[in-house]
C-alpha cells in the first residue's frame, strides 16, 4: 500500500487527484497504481514520453523556434489557468506577451497555442478532452500530434479541426503558421 507507514505528502495527494479526475479511478485502485508512477509522471500528471514522442517534440520545437521573433515556443511549460493546471508538450506565446527576463514557475496567461503529442499510454479521447479545457481558458489553437500515424489535428475551437498528414504542411489559420510535416516526422 502506498500510505501504510506515512501520511501522503502534497505531491502524492496532487497526483492522486489528477489520476482520479483523468481516469475516474477508485481510491483503492489509485493506491495500487501510484507506486509505479515515475517522478516525471508525479510532477507533470501525464505519461513519460516515448522515444518517438520525444523526437517529434524536438523536431516541432526546432521548427517553431524559427517563428521567432513573432512567437516564442516553450517545451513542458507549467500552466495554471483558472484553477486548472497542465503541462502541455509545447506552448506558443506571442513574443510581446512574455518577458523572458522574468521567470515564472507557473504561467497564468494562456498561450496562443498548445501542442499535445499523443503518447502510447494515452487515449485520444483524454487528449481531445484537454483541448476543450484549453479553449475554455483562452487558448486560441490546439494541436494534437499522433506520431504513429504521422498526422496532426489542428483545432481552431473545441469542435472544429483539420487533419494534416505527413506529405502535407500543417496550417494553423488562427496563428498564420505553416510547417512542412515531412520535417516533423523525418
N, C-alpha and C positions, 0 to 999 in steps of 0.2 A: 504494500500500500504506500501511496505517496506521502501521507501525513501521519504515519504511525508514531514517530518519535518527536516530531516538532510541528508547531503551528505553521501554516503556509505563509511564505513571505509575500510581499506585494506583487512581485513579478509572477509568482506561481498563480496567485489569485487572478491577476490580469489575464494570464494565458488561459486559465480555465474559463473565464468569461468569454474570451474570443472563441474558444472551442465550443462552448455552449451555444453562442449566438450563431456561429457559422454552420455548425453541424447538428445542433439540437441534441447533443449527447446528454445522457443522464449523468448525474454526479458520479455514480459508481463507475460508469464507462470512462469518464474523464480521468478518474484516479488510475485506471488501467493504462490509459494512453499517455498521460503526462510524463511518466518516467522515461519513455522512449523518444521524447522530443529533444531535438538538438538545441544548443544555445541560440543558434540562428532563429529557429522556429519560435522559441520562447520570446526572444527580443522583438521579432517582427510580426509574429502572428500569422505566418504563412510558410509554406514548404521551402526547403532548401533547394536552390536551383540546380538543375542537372547540367551536364557538360554542354548540351545543345542550347539550353536556355541561356547559359552564361555567354556562349559565343554570339548568339543572336543579340543579346543585350549589349555586348561590347560593340558589335557592328552598328547597331542603331545609334549608340552613343557617339561613335565616330562620325557617322553621317549627320546626326542632329547638331553636333558641335560646329559643323560647317555653316549653320544658320546664324551663328553669332556675327554681327552684333544685334540682330533683331531679337533672337531668342537665346535663352540660356537653358541648357539641358542639365538635369540633376539625376543621379542614379541613387536609388534607395533612400530618398529623402523622407524623413518622418513628417507626416502631416497631421495636424489636429484641426479638423474642420467642423465647426458647430457640434462639439462634443462627440465627434466620431474620429477615431484615429486610424490611420492607414499608412502603409509604406509601399507605394507603388514602385514598380521596377524602374520607371523613368517618369520624370515630370518636366514639362516645359513651361517656362515663365517668360514674359516679355522682359527684356533687359532693363527697361525703365522701372519695373516692379520690384527689382531685387537690388539691395545694397550688399555687394559681395564682401564688403569690409565689416559688416555686422553679422556675426554668426548667430544662428538660431537653432536650438536643439529640436524644436518642433515648430514648423511653419504653419501659421494660422490663415494665411491668404491662399485661396485656391489657385492652383496652377491653371494655365490656359488649357493644357493638355496633359492627360495621364496615359501612360502606356503600361499595360499589364501583359506579361508574357506567360502563356499557359504552361504550367509545369505538369509533368507526367502524373503527379499525385493530385492535381486539382481537377475539378469538373468545370466544364464550360459554363454551366448554369451558375456556379458560385462566382465566377469572374464577371459574367453578364450582370448578376445582381449587384456587384460592386460598382459597375458603371452607372447604374441608377442612383446609387448613393453619391457618387461623384457629381453627377448632374444636379442633384438636389442641393448640393453645397457650392454651386457656382462654377464648376469646371465646364469649359466650352466644348471640349472634344475628348473622346476616349478611344484609344486603340486597344484592341485585343489581338495579340500576336500568337499564332498557332504554329510553332516551329516544325512540328512533324508534318503538317500539311503545306508548309511554306506559303502561308497566307496571313493577311492582316485584315481584320474588321475595323473600319473606321466609323465610329458612332458620332453623329452630329447632334443627337439628343438620345434620350433613353430608348426610343423605338425606331429611329431612322439610322440606317447604316449602309455602307458599301463594302463589298468584299474585293480585295485585291490579291492576285496570285503572283507567284514567283516571276513570271515573264512580263509583268506589268510594273508600272510605277504606282506607288501608293500616293493618293491625293487626299489631302485634308483641306476641304473647301473653307472650313471655318477659319483656318490659320494661314491659308495660302501656301501650303507646303506640298512639295512633290519630291519623292525619293524613289530611286530605282530599286525594286525589291531584289533583283539579281545581286545587288551589293549587300543586302541584308543577309541573304541565305546562302552566300558562297562559302 
